[in-house]
Amino acid sequence: MNILNNKVALVTGSSRGIGAAIARLFAQEGAKVVVHGRDTSAMSSVQADIERAGGKVMCVTADITKFGEIESMRSQIEETFGPVDILIANAGQNLVMPGPFEEISEEGWHATINVNLTATFLTIKSFLPGMKERKTGNIITISSAAARRPTSRSPIPYTAAKAGIQILTQIVAAQVGPYGIRANCITPETILTERNQQSIPDEQKQSLVEMHPIKRLGTPEDVASAALFLASEDAAWITGIILDVAGGSVLV
Ligand SMILES: NC(=O)c1ccc[n+]([C@@H]2O[C@H](COP(=O)([O-])OP(=O)(O)OC[C@H]3O[C@@H](n4cnc5c(N)ncnc54)[C@H](OP(=O)(O)O)[C@@H]3O)[C@@H](O)[C@H]2O)c1
């Protein structure tokens, strides 16, 4: 039997990268998958992959920093697939490069906190009441290895936002465990998404590999497998954890 048989899974930010890999794997495991993003042509391509493999999928768009748009997206999903059983709050991005603290602009700070920490808060805020009412649900948030291991080269607003996501997830886990809801957080190290494949020069990729006890960089599929485990009944007694998917580069 498929691991996620007929569960409704929303993966925010699944038009590409890690989210797209999670969407493909979850559909393969029998979930009804909701692909989300803003780029409709990228979303259509993920949808086509899933349909070709015989999976069930719908697409929704929403700016994840706007609560009204998230609420409309939720209504659309509930009308088509029914309530969301598995919420993967994956959408996010780093908008400010590492540099001296005093050079971080206010705009860069606010925009980065918004698209990572606030977006995760707003997404959970929209879907949690229904999960509590139904007394079931599974939430997985995506932080980053950057927020497990602060260094002088950490991208400051992104690292702070991602650290916030970890604590927020643990508080949610503590609050809603009695309602049969689990909440866990995945912290990936550099993942070879399409974007990183193109933007990280080959020499830098090699020096990044050297930082990992397991001598390679991660793939979107590495993160998807971890998400599948946390979403499955095999993880029924696991909540509030921060799971490093990092090839051993974060040893805490
Ligand atoms: N890749 C890594 O090395 C790495 C490492 C650690 C953590 N992470 C985290 O993992 C998650 C996925 O990363 P990724 O590398 O796969 O990202 P990516 O390839 O850049 O894709 C980001 C996704 O988020 C969506 N998104 C961004 N801002 C949005 C907004 N305001 N409203 C709606 N959707 C929005 C994008 O949608 P559209 O493109 O359709 O607009 C896209 O689907 C992020 O939270 C990231 O911080 C990534």
Ligand as a Chemical Component Dictionary entry (heavy atoms), coordinates in Angstrom:
data_LIG
# 
_chem_comp.id                   LIG 
_chem_comp.type                 NON-POLYMER 
_chem_comp.pdbx_formal_charge   0 
_chem_comp.three_letter_code    LIG 
# 
loop_
_chem_comp_atom.comp_id 
_chem_comp_atom.atom_id 
_chem_comp_atom.alt_atom_id 
_chem_comp_atom.type_symbol 
_chem_comp_atom.charge 
_chem_comp_atom.model_Cartn_x 
_chem_comp_atom.model_Cartn_y 
_chem_comp_atom.model_Cartn_z 
_chem_comp_atom.pdbx_ordinal 
LIG N1  N1  N 0  18.212 24.925 -1.524 1  
LIG C1  C1  C 0  18.913 24.923 -0.404 2  
LIG O1  O1  O 0  20.136 24.737 -0.416 3  
LIG C2  C2  C 0  18.231 25.145 0.918  4  
LIG C3  C3  C 0  18.967 24.907 2.090  5  
LIG C4  C4  C 0  18.339 25.103 3.316  6  
LIG C5  C5  C 0  17.031 25.516 3.361  7  
LIG N2  N2  N 1  16.336 25.735 2.214  8  
LIG C6  C6  C 0  14.928 26.151 2.324  9  
LIG O2  O2  O 0  14.131 25.203 1.647  10 
LIG C7  C7  C 0  12.982 25.842 1.086  11 
LIG C8  C8  C 0  12.933 25.562 -0.407 12 
LIG O3  O3  O 0  14.143 26.041 -0.971 13 
LIG P1  P1  P 0  14.512 25.840 -2.517 14 
LIG O4  O4  O 0  15.970 26.025 -2.604 15 
LIG O5  O5  O -1 13.864 24.644 -3.049 16 
LIG O6  O6  O 0  13.827 27.169 -3.091 17 
LIG P2  P2  P 0  13.607 27.682 -4.585 18 
LIG O7  O7  O 0  14.081 26.701 -5.587 19 
LIG O8  O8  O 0  14.127 29.070 -4.622 20 
LIG O9  O9  O 0  12.007 27.748 -4.621 21 
LIG C9  C9  C 0  11.327 28.572 -3.703 22 
LIG C10 C10 C 0  9.855  28.262 -3.760 23 
LIG O10 O10 O 0  9.169  29.132 -2.847 24 
LIG C11 C11 C 0  8.195  29.873 -3.560 25 
LIG N3  N3  N 0  8.067  31.222 -3.014 26 
LIG C12 C12 C 0  9.058  32.061 -2.640 27 
LIG N4  N4  N 0  8.523  33.209 -2.198 28 
LIG C13 C13 C 0  7.174  33.095 -2.291 29 
LIG C14 C14 C 0  6.081  33.941 -1.999 30 
LIG N5  N5  N 0  6.248  35.178 -1.490 31 
LIG N6  N6  N 0  4.826  33.485 -2.225 32 
LIG C15 C15 C 0  4.632  32.258 -2.737 33 
LIG N7  N7  N 0  5.633  31.405 -3.024 34 
LIG C16 C16 C 0  6.888  31.822 -2.811 35 
LIG C17 C17 C 0  8.682  29.900 -5.010 36 
LIG O11 O11 O 0  7.577  30.108 -5.860 37 
LIG P3  P3  P 0  7.714  30.719 -7.355 38 
LIG O12 O12 O 0  9.112  30.462 -7.793 39 
LIG O13 O13 O 0  6.685  29.965 -8.144 40 
LIG O14 O14 O 0  7.403  32.154 -7.221 41 
LIG C18 C18 C 0  9.290  28.507 -5.143 42 
LIG O15 O15 O 0  8.289  27.552 -5.387 43 
LIG C19 C19 C 0  13.119 27.322 1.429  44 
LIG O16 O16 O 0  12.388 27.594 2.595  45 
LIG C20 C20 C 0  14.611 27.478 1.679  46 
LIG O17 O17 O 0  14.896 28.555 2.520  47 
LIG C21 C21 C 0  16.913 25.562 0.985  48 
# 
loop_
_chem_comp_bond.comp_id 
_chem_comp_bond.atom_id_1 
_chem_comp_bond.atom_id_2 
_chem_comp_bond.value_order 
_chem_comp_bond.pdbx_ordinal 
LIG N1  C1  SING 1  
LIG C1  O1  DOUB 2  
LIG C1  C2  SING 3  
LIG C2  C3  SING 4  
LIG C2  C21 DOUB 5  
LIG C3  C4  DOUB 6  
LIG C4  C5  SING 7  
LIG C5  N2  DOUB 8  
LIG N2  C6  SING 9  
LIG N2  C21 SING 10 
LIG C6  O2  SING 11 
LIG C6  C20 SING 12 
LIG O2  C7  SING 13 
LIG C7  C8  SING 14 
LIG C7  C19 SING 15 
LIG C8  O3  SING 16 
LIG O3  P1  SING 17 
LIG P1  O4  DOUB 18 
LIG P1  O5  SING 19 
LIG P1  O6  SING 20 
LIG O6  P2  SING 21 
LIG P2  O7  DOUB 22 
LIG P2  O8  SING 23 
LIG P2  O9  SING 24 
LIG O9  C9  SING 25 
LIG C9  C10 SING 26 
LIG C10 O10 SING 27 
LIG C10 C18 SING 28 
LIG O10 C11 SING 29 
LIG C11 N3  SING 30 
LIG C11 C17 SING 31 
LIG N3  C12 SING 32 
LIG N3  C16 SING 33 
LIG C12 N4  DOUB 34 
LIG N4  C13 SING 35 
LIG C13 C14 SING 36 
LIG C13 C16 DOUB 37 
LIG C14 N5  SING 38 
LIG C14 N6  DOUB 39 
LIG N6  C15 SING 40 
LIG C15 N7  DOUB 41 
LIG N7  C16 SING 42 
LIG C17 O11 SING 43 
LIG C17 C18 SING 44 
LIG O11 P3  SING 45 
LIG P3  O12 DOUB 46 
LIG P3  O13 SING 47 
LIG P3  O14 SING 48 
LIG C18 O15 SING 49 
LIG C19 O16 SING 50 
LIG C19 C20 SING 51 
LIG C20 O17 SING 52 
# 
